[in-house]
Amino acid sequence: MTIARQRSTAPGPVDRPARDPESAADARELVAAMTLTPGGQSSASVYETGRLVSLAPWLVHHVERITYLLAAQRPDGAWGGRQGYALVPTLSATEALLTALRRGDAAWLPGVCAAERLARAVDGGLRALYGRLTGPTAPAPPDLPAIDLTVPALVGSVAAHLDAVRADPPPGLAAWRDAGPLPLPPGLDGTRLAGVRALVASGRPLPVKLLHALEVIGPAARRAAGVAPVGPGTVGASPAATAAWLGVPDAGPGAAGAVSYLEGVARQQGGPVPCATGITVFERAWALSTLSRAGVPLPVPPRLLAGLVATVGAVGTPTAPGLPADADTTAVTLYALARLGRPLDPASLWGYDTGEHFCTWPGEDGASVTTNAHVLDAFGWHLAHHAPADARLVAVTRRLTGWLADRQLPDGQWSDRWHASPYYATSCAVLALSGHGRGPAAEGAVDRAVEWVLAGQRADGSWGRWGGTIEETAYAVQVLRAAGPAAPAGVDAALGRGRRYLATMEGRDGEPALWHDKDLYRPAVIVRAAVAAARHLVRAGAGGTAATRPGNRRAPLISAA
């Protein structure tokens, strides 16, 4: 037997956090937001909004969607985030505005010279795309969901537009009469898109996970065999996929529900739409688990918890209606419920076990650090509180500890496919390992992560991949607070600087979208919960010794050698 130290993020029965009025107020506001907006809150997506401009000009707030795209264009002609993250939104917006221009939608826009405005925006988008994709150092695209489908589909659509432009260029686009083909970026080709389109043409059903990007199929997506709206009328939890399936509103089966869903989504933000909606389970599970782990007192209505319990089935929990169940959402939901006094057996997670790690869904290409960190949370909590003699759980927590430690980068960080920032992935891994990791590999990995976070703090007290943000600063604070009483020199000073930054930035929510879907998005309540948890942790740390702060106890862990 060997003895290893374990950092626990769980307040014990005699380790209750002191009443913190600010944290209590934060919690009340967040629970109210989850209750009053049951579909969830997410930022608008340029990609998804562009698809509705092309696919559903009949939908309410069409002009507002075009106006949103025009306003969101960057000075360099692109749309979206930095580096390779601009590719998908720029393709979608450029294709959408080309469609609107050629369809004559300028007649609906307010003001004079609307067609010229559209043409200038399209010209800027095309220049940005050709500059990025035909240059000598075209960046590899990021690992966004369905990017091997969305990019080839959009490149093909833009090419079709340019073919038409050669024959009859609209005013302002004559320069593109002789443009060559727009190439695909390194690492992408049209093979998978062709396979998916062939599958639809054969009449065979699509896997549920592909429904989220049904719009890539093209005209064949309309009333595709075996596809039907579910829940509130959505296909694949996506406005674009739903619009592609619907085509035009009519009296066909499921059409009324799809129209109602699209109209509701369009009205929610006055035109632009998010990548996925509704995200009720995702939002509630992530926000509640984050707040409860930090020791924030939570007045959670029983009905809200009962709703989460009802989503857990034999194969787990889906993020939203129209999406398949996945290990990530299942694990976070189980962990949140367990921490809030409604524990469920985590048996549904075993279906995602590959023998090495846990896949987000069966057949996943690659593997997710954060999914496996969340699975370690769920199994580790159940092992510690409900099944301490379960040899299978002991074995899987040890295996996941090793798997996560092996995927830590040499400098101490982790990266992941569900978020653009390594601070999110690192916080997920550190909190899981410090709370439920087994053996010395867990502690060593946490220590390296803490050193990496310390080295990355900016002069204003923030952290961030491209610039300091409150979201990434919140994740960094959580990592440093997990260091516990054995924290290296400099942690308390760094936390003090981080606390001042969070206080200075309080109430500001206009920061960049960092979460991965077909486009980058920002789940507002989840981000606010992370910030509220960090603020609570730094306030607790400022008022007591590290050993008594919520989330920073170390306890001995006995593990087989």
NUZAPA-671972 format. One record per residue (C-alpha): residue number from 0; x, z, y; residue in three letters. Coordinates in Angstrom, 1 decimal. Example, Ala and Ser with C-alpha at 12.3 -4.5 7.8 and 13.67 -1.06 7.14 Angstrom:
REC   num       c1       c3       c2   residuo
REC     0     12.3      7.8     -4.5       ALA
REC     1     13.7      7.1     -1.1       SER
***
This chain:
REC   num       c1       c3       c2   residuo
REC     0      0.0      0.0      0.0       MET
REC     1      1.1     -0.6      3.6       THR
REC     2     -0.1      0.9      6.7       ILE
REC     3     -0.8     -1.4      9.7       ALA
REC     4     -2.2     -0.5     13.0       ARG
REC     5     -5.4     -2.1     14.1       GLN
REC     6     -6.8     -2.4     17.6       ARG
REC     7    -10.5     -1.9     17.5       SER
REC     8    -12.8     -3.4     20.2       THR
REC     9    -15.7     -1.3     19.1       ALA
REC    10    -16.6      2.0     20.9       PRO
REC    11    -17.2      4.6     18.2       GLY
REC    12    -19.9      7.2     18.1       PRO
REC    13    -17.8      9.6     20.3       VAL
REC    14    -16.3      6.9     22.4       ASP
REC    15    -19.3      5.9     24.5       ARG
REC    16    -18.5      4.2     27.8       PRO
REC    17    -19.2      6.2     30.9       ALA
REC    18    -22.2      5.1     32.9       ARG
REC    19    -21.1      2.4     35.3       ASP
REC    20    -23.8      1.5     37.8       PRO
REC    21    -22.2     -1.9     38.6       GLU
REC    22    -22.0     -2.9     35.0       SER
REC    23    -25.5     -1.7     34.4       ALA
REC    24    -26.7     -3.9     37.2       ALA
REC    25    -24.8     -6.9     35.9       ASP
REC    26    -26.4     -6.4     32.5       ALA
REC    27    -29.9     -6.1     33.8       ARG
REC    28    -29.4     -9.4     35.8       GLU
REC    29    -28.1    -11.2     32.8       LEU
REC    30    -30.8    -10.0     30.4       VAL
REC    31    -33.4    -11.0     33.1       ALA
REC    32    -31.8    -14.5     33.4       ALA
REC    33    -32.0    -14.9     29.6       MET
REC    34    -35.6    -13.8     29.6       THR
REC    35    -36.8    -15.8     32.6       LEU
REC    36    -35.1    -19.0     31.6       THR
REC    37    -35.6    -19.0     27.9       PRO
REC    38    -34.1    -22.5     27.4       GLY
REC    39    -30.8    -21.4     28.8       GLY
REC    40    -28.8    -22.4     31.8       GLN
REC    41    -26.2    -25.1     31.8       SER
REC    42    -24.5    -27.3     34.4       SER
REC    43    -25.5    -30.9     34.9       ALA
REC    44    -23.6    -33.6     32.9       SER
REC    45    -22.5    -36.8     34.4       VAL
REC    46    -22.4    -38.4     31.0       TYR
REC    47    -25.9    -37.4     30.0       GLU
REC    48    -27.4    -38.1     33.5       THR
REC    49    -25.8    -41.6     33.4       GLY
REC    50    -27.4    -42.2     30.0       ARG
REC    51    -30.8    -41.4     31.4       LEU
REC    52    -30.3    -43.7     34.4       VAL
REC    53    -29.7    -46.5     31.9       SER
REC    54    -32.2    -45.6     29.3       LEU
REC    55    -35.2    -44.1     31.1       ALA
REC    56    -35.8    -45.5     34.6       PRO
REC    57    -39.4    -44.6     34.2       TRP
REC    58    -38.6    -40.8     34.0       LEU
REC    59    -39.4    -38.6     36.9       VAL
REC    60    -36.5    -38.1     39.4       HIS
REC    61    -34.8    -41.3     38.5       HIS
REC    62    -33.7    -41.9     42.1       VAL
REC    63    -32.3    -38.4     42.2       GLU
REC    64    -30.2    -39.1     39.1       ARG
REC    65    -28.7    -42.2     40.8       ILE
REC    66    -28.1    -40.2     43.9       THR
REC    67    -26.4    -37.4     41.9       TYR
REC    68    -24.0    -39.9     40.3       LEU
REC    69    -23.1    -41.5     43.7       LEU
REC    70    -22.4    -38.0     45.2       ALA
REC    71    -20.4    -36.8     42.2       ALA
REC    72    -17.9    -39.7     42.3       GLN
REC    73    -14.4    -38.6     43.1       ARG
REC    74    -12.3    -40.3     45.9       PRO
REC    75    -10.2    -42.0     43.2       ASP
REC    76    -13.3    -43.7     41.8       GLY
REC    77    -13.6    -41.5     38.7       ALA
REC    78    -16.0    -38.8     37.6       TRP
REC    79    -15.6    -35.6     35.7       GLY
REC    80    -12.7    -33.3     35.0       GLY
REC    81     -8.9    -33.7     35.1       ARG
REC    82     -6.6    -35.7     32.9       GLN
REC    83     -8.4    -37.3     29.9       GLY
REC    84    -11.6    -35.4     30.6       TYR
REC    85    -12.5    -38.1     33.2       ALA
REC    86    -12.9    -40.9     30.7       LEU
REC    87    -16.3    -40.2     29.2       VAL
REC    88    -18.1    -39.4     32.4       PRO
REC    89    -16.5    -42.3     34.3       THR
REC    90    -17.5    -44.7     31.6       LEU
REC    91    -21.1    -43.4     31.5       SER
REC    92    -21.5    -43.3     35.3       ALA
REC    93    -20.0    -46.7     35.8       THR
REC    94    -22.2    -48.3     33.1       GLU
REC    95    -25.3    -46.5     34.5       ALA
REC    96    -24.7    -47.7     38.1       LEU
REC    97    -24.0    -51.2     36.8       LEU
REC    98    -27.3    -51.1     35.0       THR
REC    99    -29.1    -49.8     38.0       ALA
REC   100    -27.5    -52.5     40.3       LEU
REC   101    -28.3    -55.4     38.0       ARG
REC   102    -31.8    -54.0     37.3       ARG
REC   103    -32.6    -53.9     41.1       GLY
REC   104    -32.9    -50.1     41.3       ASP
REC   105    -31.3    -50.3     44.8       ALA
REC   106    -34.7    -51.1     46.2       ALA
REC   107    -35.8    -47.6     45.3       TRP
REC   108    -33.0    -45.8     47.0       LEU
REC   109    -33.4    -44.4     50.5       PRO
REC   110    -31.4    -45.8     53.4       GLY
REC   111    -30.0    -49.2     54.1       VAL
REC   112    -27.3    -51.1     52.2       CYS
REC   113    -28.2    -49.3     49.0       ALA
REC   114    -27.1    -52.2     46.9       ALA
REC   115    -23.7    -52.2     48.6       GLU
REC   116    -23.4    -48.4     47.9       ARG
REC   117    -24.0    -49.0     44.3       LEU
REC   118    -21.6    -51.9     44.2       ALA
REC   119    -18.8    -49.8     45.9       ARG
REC   120    -19.3    -47.0     43.4       ALA
REC   121    -19.2    -49.5     40.4       VAL
REC   122    -16.1    -51.1     41.9       ASP
REC   123    -14.4    -47.7     42.2       GLY
REC   124    -15.4    -46.7     38.7       GLY
REC   125    -14.1    -50.0     37.2       LEU
REC   126    -10.8    -49.6     39.1       ARG
REC   127    -10.4    -46.1     37.8       ALA
REC   128    -11.1    -47.2     34.2       LEU
REC   129     -8.8    -50.2     34.2       TYR
REC   130     -6.1    -48.1     35.9       GLY
REC   131     -6.3    -45.4     33.2       ARG
REC   132     -6.8    -47.6     30.2       LEU
REC   133     -4.5    -50.6     30.9       THR
REC   134     -1.6    -48.7     32.3       GLY
REC   135      1.6    -48.1     30.4       PRO
REC   136      0.8    -44.4     29.8       THR
REC   137     -2.9    -44.3     29.0       ALA
REC   138     -3.7    -40.7     28.2       PRO
REC   139     -5.0    -39.8     24.8       ALA
REC   140     -8.6    -38.6     25.0       PRO
REC   141     -9.5    -35.0     24.5       PRO
REC   142    -11.2    -33.7     21.4       ASP
REC   143    -14.8    -33.9     22.7       LEU
REC   144    -17.7    -34.0     20.2       PRO
REC   145    -18.6    -37.6     19.3       ALA
REC   146    -15.9    -39.1     21.5       ILE
REC   147    -15.1    -41.6     18.8       ASP
REC   148    -18.7    -42.8     19.2       LEU
REC   149    -19.4    -42.5     22.9       THR
REC   150    -16.3    -44.2     24.2       VAL
REC   151    -16.5    -47.3     22.0       PRO
REC   152    -20.2    -47.6     22.7       ALA
REC   153    -19.7    -47.4     26.5       LEU
REC   154    -16.7    -49.7     26.5       VAL
REC   155    -18.9    -52.3     24.7       GLY
REC   156    -21.7    -51.8     27.2       SER
REC   157    -19.4    -52.2     30.2       VAL
REC   158    -18.0    -55.4     28.6       ALA
REC   159    -21.5    -56.8     28.2       ALA
REC   160    -22.1    -56.1     31.9       HIS
REC   161    -18.9    -57.8     32.9       LEU
REC   162    -19.8    -60.9     30.9       ASP
REC   163    -23.0    -61.1     32.9       ALA
REC   164    -21.1    -60.5     36.2       VAL
REC   165    -18.8    -63.4     35.5       ARG
REC   166    -21.8    -65.7     35.5       ALA
REC   167    -23.5    -64.2     38.5       ASP
REC   168    -21.6    -61.4     40.2       PRO
REC   169    -23.6    -59.2     42.5       PRO
REC   170    -22.3    -58.8     46.1       PRO
REC   171    -19.3    -56.6     46.1       GLY
REC   172    -18.3    -57.3     42.5       LEU
REC   173    -16.9    -60.8     42.7       ALA
REC   174    -13.4    -59.4     42.1       ALA
REC   175    -14.4    -58.6     38.6       TRP
REC   176    -15.4    -62.2     37.7       ARG
REC   177    -12.2    -62.8     35.8       ASP
REC   178    -11.5    -59.2     34.5       ALA
REC   179    -10.1    -59.0     31.0       GLY
REC   180    -11.6    -56.8     28.3       PRO
REC   181    -11.5    -53.0     28.9       LEU
REC   182     -9.3    -51.6     26.0       PRO
REC   183    -10.0    -48.5     24.0       LEU
REC   184     -7.7    -45.6     24.6       PRO
REC   185     -5.0    -44.6     22.1       PRO
REC   186     -6.4    -43.1     18.9       GLY
REC   187     -9.9    -44.6     19.2       LEU
REC   188    -11.4    -47.7     17.7       ASP
REC   189    -14.9    -48.8     16.9       GLY
REC   190    -14.7    -48.2     13.1       THR
REC   191    -16.9    -45.1     13.0       ARG
REC   192    -19.4    -46.4     15.5       LEU
REC   193    -19.8    -49.6     13.4       ALA
REC   194    -20.4    -47.4     10.3       GLY
REC   195    -23.0    -45.3     12.0       VAL
REC   196    -24.8    -48.4     13.3       ARG
REC   197    -24.7    -49.9      9.9       ALA
REC   198    -26.2    -46.7      8.4       LEU
REC   199    -29.1    -46.9     10.9       VAL
REC   200    -29.7    -50.6     10.2       ALA
REC   201    -29.9    -49.9      6.5       SER
REC   202    -32.8    -47.5      7.1       GLY
REC   203    -31.0    -44.6      5.5       ARG
REC   204    -31.3    -41.2      7.3       PRO
REC   205    -28.5    -40.1      9.7       LEU
REC   206    -26.8    -36.7      9.2       PRO
REC   207    -28.4    -34.2     11.5       VAL
REC   208    -25.2    -33.6     13.4       LYS
REC   209    -25.1    -37.3     14.5       LEU
REC   210    -28.5    -37.1     16.1       LEU
REC   211    -26.9    -35.3     19.1       HIS
REC   212    -25.3    -38.7     20.0       ALA
REC   213    -28.1    -41.0     18.8       LEU
REC   214    -27.8    -43.0     22.1       GLU
REC   215    -24.6    -44.6     20.9       VAL
REC   216    -26.6    -46.7     18.3       ILE
REC   217    -28.0    -48.9     21.1       GLY
REC   218    -31.5    -50.5     20.8       PRO
REC   219    -31.7    -49.7     17.1       ALA
REC   220    -32.0    -46.0     18.0       ALA
REC   221    -35.6    -46.5     19.2       ARG
REC   222    -37.8    -44.9     16.6       ARG
REC   223    -35.0    -45.0     14.1       ALA
REC   224    -36.1    -44.4     10.5       ALA
REC   225    -36.0    -40.8      9.4       GLY
REC   226    -35.6    -39.5     13.0       VAL
REC   227    -38.3    -37.5     14.8       ALA
REC   228    -38.4    -35.0     17.6       PRO
REC   229    -38.4    -31.4     16.7       VAL
REC   230    -39.2    -28.1     18.4       GLY
REC   231    -40.0    -28.8     22.1       PRO
REC   232    -39.8    -32.6     21.5       GLY
REC   233    -36.1    -33.1     21.4       THR
REC   234    -33.9    -35.3     19.3       VAL
REC   235    -30.5    -33.8     18.7       GLY
REC   236    -31.0    -31.2     21.5       ALA
REC   237    -29.9    -34.1     23.9       SER
REC   238    -31.8    -35.7     26.7       PRO
REC   239    -29.9    -38.9     26.1       ALA
REC   240    -30.5    -39.0     22.4       ALA
REC   241    -34.2    -38.2     23.0       THR
REC   242    -34.5    -41.0     25.6       ALA
REC   243    -32.8    -43.5     23.2       ALA
REC   244    -35.1    -42.6     20.4       TRP
REC   245    -38.2    -42.8     22.6       LEU
REC   246    -37.4    -46.1     24.4       GLY
REC   247    -40.5    -46.3     26.5       VAL
REC   248    -43.4    -43.8     26.7       PRO
REC   249    -46.3    -44.9     24.5       ASP
REC   250    -48.8    -43.5     22.1       ALA
REC   251    -46.6    -43.5     19.0       GLY
REC   252    -46.0    -40.5     16.8       PRO
REC   253    -43.9    -37.9     18.5       GLY
REC   254    -43.7    -39.8     21.8       ALA
REC   255    -45.8    -37.3     23.8       ALA
REC   256    -43.6    -34.4     22.8       GLY
REC   257    -40.5    -36.4     23.7       ALA
REC   258    -41.9    -37.4     27.1       VAL
REC   259    -42.8    -33.7     27.8       SER
REC   260    -39.3    -32.6     26.8       TYR
REC   261    -37.6    -35.1     29.0       LEU
REC   262    -39.8    -34.4     32.0       GLU
REC   263    -39.2    -30.7     31.7       GLY
REC   264    -35.4    -31.2     31.5       VAL
REC   265    -35.4    -33.6     34.4       ALA
REC   266    -37.4    -31.2     36.6       ARG
REC   267    -35.3    -28.2     35.8       GLN
REC   268    -32.4    -29.4     38.0       GLN
REC   269    -34.3    -31.9     40.1       GLY
REC   270    -33.0    -35.0     38.3       GLY
REC   271    -29.6    -34.5     36.7       PRO
REC   272    -29.6    -33.1     33.2       VAL
REC   273    -27.3    -31.1     30.9       PRO
REC   274    -25.6    -32.3     27.7       CYS
REC   275    -27.7    -30.0     25.5       ALA
REC   276    -30.9    -28.1     26.0       THR
REC   277    -32.3    -25.7     25.1       GLY
REC   278    -29.4    -23.5     24.3       ILE
REC   279    -31.4    -20.3     23.9       THR
REC   280    -29.6    -19.0     20.8       VAL
REC   281    -26.2    -20.0     21.9       PHE
REC   282    -26.6    -18.4     25.3       GLU
REC   283    -28.1    -15.1     24.1       ARG
REC   284    -25.7    -14.7     21.2       ALA
REC   285    -22.5    -15.3     23.3       TRP
REC   286    -23.6    -13.3     26.3       ALA
REC   287    -24.9    -10.3     24.3       LEU
REC   288    -21.8    -10.2     22.0       SER
REC   289    -19.5    -10.4     25.0       THR
REC   290    -21.2     -7.6     26.9       LEU
REC   291    -21.6     -5.3     24.0       SER
REC   292    -18.0     -5.7     22.8       ARG
REC   293    -16.8     -4.7     26.3       ALA
REC   294    -19.0     -1.5     26.2       GLY
REC   295    -21.4     -2.6     28.8       VAL
REC   296    -24.7     -0.7     28.5       PRO
REC   297    -27.3     -3.3     27.5       LEU
REC   298    -31.1     -2.9     28.1       PRO
REC   299    -32.0     -5.6     25.6       VAL
REC   300    -35.8     -6.1     25.0       PRO
REC   301    -36.7     -5.7     21.4       PRO
REC   302    -38.5     -9.1     21.5       ARG
REC   303    -35.2    -10.8     22.6       LEU
REC   304    -33.4     -9.3     19.6       LEU
REC   305    -36.2    -10.1     17.2       ALA
REC   306    -36.0    -13.7     18.4       GLY
REC   307    -32.4    -13.9     17.5       LEU
REC   308    -33.0    -12.3     14.1       VAL
REC   309    -35.6    -15.0     13.4       ALA
REC   310    -33.1    -17.8     13.9       THR
REC   311    -30.8    -16.7     11.0       VAL
REC   312    -31.8    -18.6      7.9       GLY
REC   313    -30.2    -19.1      4.5       ALA
REC   314    -27.7    -21.6      5.9       VAL
REC   315    -27.2    -19.8      9.2       GLY
REC   316    -28.2    -20.5     12.8       THR
REC   317    -28.3    -23.7     14.8       PRO
REC   318    -27.2    -23.7     18.5       THR
REC   319    -30.4    -25.4     19.5       ALA
REC   320    -33.5    -27.1     18.0       PRO
REC   321    -32.4    -30.5     16.7       GLY
REC   322    -28.9    -29.5     15.8       LEU
REC   323    -27.7    -28.3     12.4       PRO
REC   324    -26.8    -24.7     11.6       ALA
REC   325    -23.1    -24.0     12.2       ASP
REC   326    -20.7    -21.3     11.4       ALA
REC   327    -19.8    -20.6     15.0       ASP
REC   328    -23.3    -19.9     16.2       THR
REC   329    -24.1    -18.1     13.0       THR
REC   330    -21.1    -15.8     13.3       ALA
REC   331    -21.6    -14.9     16.9       VAL
REC   332    -25.3    -14.3     16.4       THR
REC   333    -24.6    -12.0     13.4       LEU
REC   334    -21.9    -10.1     15.4       TYR
REC   335    -24.2     -9.7     18.4       ALA
REC   336    -27.1     -8.4     16.3       LEU
REC   337    -24.8     -6.0     14.4       ALA
REC   338    -23.4     -4.5     17.5       ARG
REC   339    -26.9     -4.1     19.0       LEU
REC   340    -28.2     -2.2     16.0       GLY
REC   341    -29.9     -5.1     14.1       ARG
REC   342    -27.3     -5.9     11.4       PRO
REC   343    -28.0     -8.7      8.9       LEU
REC   344    -26.1     -9.6      5.7       ASP
REC   345    -23.5    -12.3      6.7       PRO
REC   346    -23.9    -14.1      3.4       ALA
REC   347    -25.0    -17.3      5.2       SER
REC   348    -21.4    -17.8      6.4       LEU
REC   349    -20.0    -18.3      2.9       TRP
REC   350    -21.5    -21.8      2.8       GLY
REC   351    -18.9    -22.8      5.4       TYR
REC   352    -15.9    -21.5      3.5       ASP
REC   353    -13.4    -24.3      2.7       THR
REC   354    -11.2    -22.0      0.7       GLY
REC   355     -8.6    -22.1      3.5       GLU
REC   356    -10.6    -21.6      6.6       HIS
REC   357    -14.3    -21.8      7.7       PHE
REC   358    -15.6    -25.2      8.9       CYS
REC   359    -17.9    -25.3     11.9       THR
REC   360    -20.2    -27.5      9.8       TRP
REC   361    -19.6    -29.2      6.4       PRO
REC   362    -17.6    -32.3      6.8       GLY
REC   363    -16.0    -31.3     10.1       GLU
REC   364    -12.9    -33.3     11.1       ASP
REC   365    -10.3    -30.8     11.9       GLY
REC   366    -10.8    -27.0     12.3       ALA
REC   367    -11.7    -24.6     15.1       SER
REC   368     -9.7    -21.5     16.0       VAL
REC   369    -12.7    -19.9     17.8       THR
REC   370    -15.1    -20.6     15.0       THR
REC   371    -12.8    -18.8     12.6       ASN
REC   372    -12.2    -16.0     15.0       ALA
REC   373    -15.9    -15.4     15.3       HIS
REC   374    -16.3    -15.5     11.5       VAL
REC   375    -13.6    -12.8     11.3       LEU
REC   376    -15.6    -10.8     13.8       ASP
REC   377    -18.8    -11.0     11.8       ALA
REC   378    -17.2    -10.3      8.4       PHE
REC   379    -14.9     -7.6      9.8       GLY
REC   380    -17.7     -5.7     11.5       TRP
REC   381    -19.8     -5.8      8.3       HIS
REC   382    -16.8     -4.7      6.2       LEU
REC   383    -16.1     -1.7      8.5       ALA
REC   384    -19.6     -0.6      9.0       HIS
REC   385    -21.6     -1.6      6.0       HIS
REC   386    -19.4     -2.6      3.0       ALA
REC   387    -16.1     -0.8      3.2       PRO
REC   388    -15.4     -1.3     -0.6       ALA
REC   389    -16.3     -5.0     -0.7       ASP
REC   390    -13.2     -6.7     -2.1       ALA
REC   391    -14.4    -10.2     -1.2       ARG
REC   392    -14.7     -9.2      2.5       LEU
REC   393    -11.3     -7.5      2.4       VAL
REC   394     -9.8    -10.7      1.0       ALA
REC   395    -11.5    -13.0      3.5       VAL
REC   396    -10.6    -10.9      6.5       THR
REC   397     -7.0    -10.9      5.3       ARG
REC   398     -7.1    -14.7      4.8       ARG
REC   399     -8.6    -15.3      8.2       LEU
REC   400     -6.0    -13.1      9.8       THR
REC   401     -3.2    -15.2      8.3       GLY
REC   402     -4.9    -18.5      9.2       TRP
REC   403     -5.4    -17.5     12.8       LEU
REC   404     -1.8    -16.2     13.1       ALA
REC   405     -0.4    -19.4     11.6       ASP
REC   406     -2.2    -21.4     14.3       ARG
REC   407     -0.9    -19.5     17.2       GLN
REC   408      1.4    -21.7     19.3       LEU
REC   409      5.1    -20.7     19.7       PRO
REC   410      4.5    -19.5     23.3       ASP
REC   411      1.7    -17.1     22.2       GLY
REC   412     -1.4    -19.0     23.1       GLN
REC   413     -4.1    -20.7     21.0       TRP
REC   414     -6.1    -23.9     21.9       SER
REC   415     -9.4    -25.1     20.5       ASP
REC   416    -11.8    -28.0     20.2       ARG
REC   417    -14.7    -26.2     21.9       TRP
REC   418    -13.1    -25.4     25.3       HIS
REC   419    -10.7    -27.0     27.6       ALA
REC   420     -8.9    -23.7     28.5       SER
REC   421     -6.4    -22.0     26.1       PRO
REC   422     -7.5    -18.7     27.7       TYR
REC   423    -10.9    -18.9     26.0       TYR
REC   424     -9.4    -19.7     22.6       ALA
REC   425     -6.7    -17.0     23.0       THR
REC   426     -9.3    -14.4     24.0       SER
REC   427    -11.4    -15.2     21.0       CYS
REC   428     -8.4    -15.0     18.6       ALA
REC   429     -7.0    -11.8     20.2       VAL
REC   430    -10.3     -9.9     20.2       LEU
REC   431    -11.0    -10.8     16.5       ALA
REC   432     -7.5     -9.9     15.4       LEU
REC   433     -7.3     -6.7     17.4       SER
REC   434    -10.7     -5.6     16.2       GLY
REC   435    -10.7     -6.8     12.5       HIS
REC   436     -7.3     -8.3     11.6       GLY
REC   437     -5.5     -7.0      8.6       ARG
REC   438     -1.8     -6.4      8.3       GLY
REC   439      1.2     -6.8     10.6       PRO
REC   440      0.5    -10.4     11.3       ALA
REC   441     -2.5     -9.4     13.4       ALA
REC   442     -0.6     -7.1     15.7       GLU
REC   443      2.4     -9.4     16.1       GLY
REC   444      0.0    -12.3     17.1       ALA
REC   445     -1.8    -10.1     19.6       VAL
REC   446      1.5     -8.9     21.2       ASP
REC   447      2.7    -12.5     21.6       ARG
REC   448     -0.6    -13.5     23.2       ALA
REC   449     -0.4    -10.6     25.6       VAL
REC   450      3.1    -11.7     26.7       GLU
REC   451      1.9    -15.3     27.2       TRP
REC   452     -1.0    -14.1     29.4       VAL
REC   453      1.3    -11.9     31.4       LEU
REC   454      3.6    -14.8     32.1       ALA
REC   455      0.7    -17.0     33.2       GLY
REC   456     -0.8    -15.0     36.0       GLN
REC   457     -0.9    -16.7     39.3       ARG
REC   458      0.2    -15.3     42.7       ALA
REC   459     -3.5    -14.5     43.7       ASP
REC   460     -4.1    -12.5     40.5       GLY
REC   461     -6.0    -15.3     38.7       SER
REC   462     -5.4    -17.2     35.5       TRP
REC   463     -6.3    -20.8     34.7       GLY
REC   464     -5.2    -24.1     33.0       ARG
REC   465     -5.3    -26.3     36.1       TRP
REC   466     -5.9    -23.6     38.8       GLY
REC   467     -7.1    -20.1     38.9       GLY
REC   468    -10.8    -19.6     37.9       THR
REC   469    -13.0    -16.5     37.5       ILE
REC   470    -13.9    -17.6     34.0       GLU
REC   471    -10.4    -17.9     32.7       GLU
REC   472     -9.3    -14.8     34.6       THR
REC   473    -12.1    -12.9     32.7       ALA
REC   474    -10.7    -14.1     29.3       TYR
REC   475     -7.1    -13.1     30.4       ALA
REC   476     -8.3     -9.7     31.3       VAL
REC   477     -9.9     -9.3     27.9       GLN
REC   478     -6.7    -10.2     26.2       VAL
REC   479     -4.7     -7.7     28.3       LEU
REC   480     -7.2     -4.9     27.7       ARG
REC   481     -6.9     -5.5     24.0       ALA
REC   482     -3.3     -4.5     24.2       ALA
REC   483     -4.2     -0.8     24.1       GLY
REC   484     -1.8      2.1     24.7       PRO
REC   485      1.1      0.2     23.3       ALA
REC   486      0.8     -2.5     26.0       ALA
REC   487      4.1     -3.8     27.4       PRO
REC   488      5.3     -3.0     30.8       ALA
REC   489      3.4     -5.0     33.5       GLY
REC   490     -0.1     -5.0     31.9       VAL
REC   491     -1.5     -2.4     34.2       ASP
REC   492     -0.2     -4.1     37.3       ALA
REC   493     -1.5     -7.5     36.1       ALA
REC   494     -4.9     -6.0     35.4       LEU
REC   495     -4.9     -4.5     38.9       GLY
REC   496     -4.2     -7.9     40.4       ARG
REC   497     -6.8     -9.5     38.2       GLY
REC   498     -9.4     -6.8     39.2       ARG
REC   499     -8.8     -7.6     42.9       ARG
REC   500     -9.2    -11.4     42.2       TYR
REC   501    -12.5    -10.9     40.4       LEU
REC   502    -13.8     -8.7     43.2       ALA
REC   503    -12.8    -11.3     45.8       THR
REC   504    -14.5    -14.1     43.8       MET
REC   505    -17.6    -12.1     43.0       GLU
REC   506    -20.8    -14.3     43.2       GLY
REC   507    -19.0    -17.6     43.2       ARG
REC   508    -20.2    -19.9     40.5       ASP
REC   509    -19.1    -23.3     41.6       GLY
REC   510    -16.0    -23.5     39.5       GLU
REC   511    -15.2    -26.3     37.0       PRO
REC   512    -16.9    -26.9     33.8       ALA
REC   513    -14.6    -26.1     30.9       LEU
REC   514    -16.7    -26.1     27.7       TRP
REC   515    -16.7    -29.1     25.3       HIS
REC   516    -19.7    -31.2     24.6       ASP
REC   517    -20.0    -35.0     25.0       LYS
REC   518    -18.9    -34.1     28.6       ASP
REC   519    -17.5    -30.9     30.0       LEU
REC   520    -20.2    -28.3     30.8       TYR
REC   521    -20.6    -24.8     32.1       ARG
REC   522    -23.0    -22.4     30.4       PRO
REC   523    -23.7    -20.3     33.4       ALA
REC   524    -25.0    -17.1     31.8       VAL
REC   525    -22.3    -17.1     29.2       ILE
REC   526    -19.6    -17.4     31.9       VAL
REC   527    -21.3    -14.7     34.0       ARG
REC   528    -21.3    -12.4     30.9       ALA
REC   529    -17.6    -12.9     30.4       ALA
REC   530    -16.9    -12.1     34.0       VAL
REC   531    -19.2     -9.0     33.9       ALA
REC   532    -17.4     -7.8     30.8       ALA
REC   533    -14.0     -8.2     32.4       ALA
REC   534    -15.1     -6.4     35.6       ARG
REC   535    -16.4     -3.6     33.4       HIS
REC   536    -13.2     -3.4     31.5       LEU
REC   537    -10.9     -3.3     34.6       VAL
REC   538    -13.1     -0.7     36.2       ARG
REC   539    -13.0      1.4     33.1       ALA
REC   540     -9.3      1.0     32.9       GLY
REC   541     -8.8      2.1     36.5       ALA
REC   542    -10.6      5.3     35.8       GLY
REC   543     -8.9      6.7     32.7       GLY
REC   544     -6.1      6.5     30.2       THR
REC   545     -5.8      3.5     28.0       ALA
REC   546     -6.7      5.5     24.9       ALA
REC   547    -10.1      6.4     26.2       THR
REC   548    -11.1      3.0     27.6       ARG
REC   549    -13.8      1.1     25.7       PRO
REC   550    -12.3     -1.5     23.4       GLY
REC   551     -8.8     -0.2     23.2       ASN
REC   552     -8.6      2.3     20.4       ARG
REC   553     -6.1      1.8     17.6       ARG
REC   554     -7.0      3.1     14.2       ALA
REC   555     -5.0      3.0     11.0       PRO
REC   556     -5.8      0.3      8.6       LEU
REC   557     -4.9      0.5      5.0       ILE
REC   558     -4.3     -2.8      3.3       SER
REC   559     -2.9     -3.9      0.0       ALA
REC   560      0.7     -5.1      0.2       ALA
***
